[in-house]
Amino acid sequence: MTARGRVRIRVLVASALLVAGAGGLLGGCSSVPIPPTYTEEELKRRCEMRGGWWRGQLIPGYCEYQAASLQAP
C-alpha cells in the first residue's frame, strides 16, 4: 500500500468518526423533553392581571380578551 493510500484511509476514518460524533450529539439532544415555560397557574394570573378572562378549563392555556371595538361606550 502506498503512502497516498494510507492517507486516504486515515482521512476516511477521521471523517466517519467526525460524522458519527456529530450525529450522536444531535441525536442525543433531540430526545431531551422540554418543559413548558409557564405553569397553568402562572398563565391564569398573568391573564387576569392584563384584564382577560381565563378559559384554561376549556382550552388549556387560553386567555380571552375583549376587542376594543366591542367594548361598551
QUIZIJO-V327426 format. One record per pair of residues at least 24 apart in sequence whose ideal C-beta (glycine too) atoms are under 6 Angstrom apart, sorted by the first residue. I is the first residue (numbers start at 1). J is the second residue. Records with the same first field share a line. If there is no record, write none. Layout:
I=J + J
This chain:
none
